[in-house]
């Protein structure tokens, strides 16, 4: 069991790990070892996530979520398979934690009388400045 929040825990069977070859330079060993990890988590069919959490997760995940609702995280930063597994899992947990936090609703407020007065005075001043930019007239 993977604990994400006090209310959300994921079963180990919900996470699928595939090992891939890490891209980039590295010599002879990199061409024959699969130290990279591709972690897959089916968020759409997970019982641990509510619809609201899934909707926020979909927005946060962006391109990392497929059309089927599967989150794919690739980790190839480290040289060992175990460190890459930990990194991918930590990134998934952090993503779900962020999605679990409901956004605060905005409370509408009125501007203060003083701020309205200052804004109107500023507009009046700009208007006077622009009025003074007209063509010069010849007064004889």
Order of alpha helices (4+ residues) and beta strands (2+ residues): beta-beta-beta-beta-alpha-beta-alpha-alpha
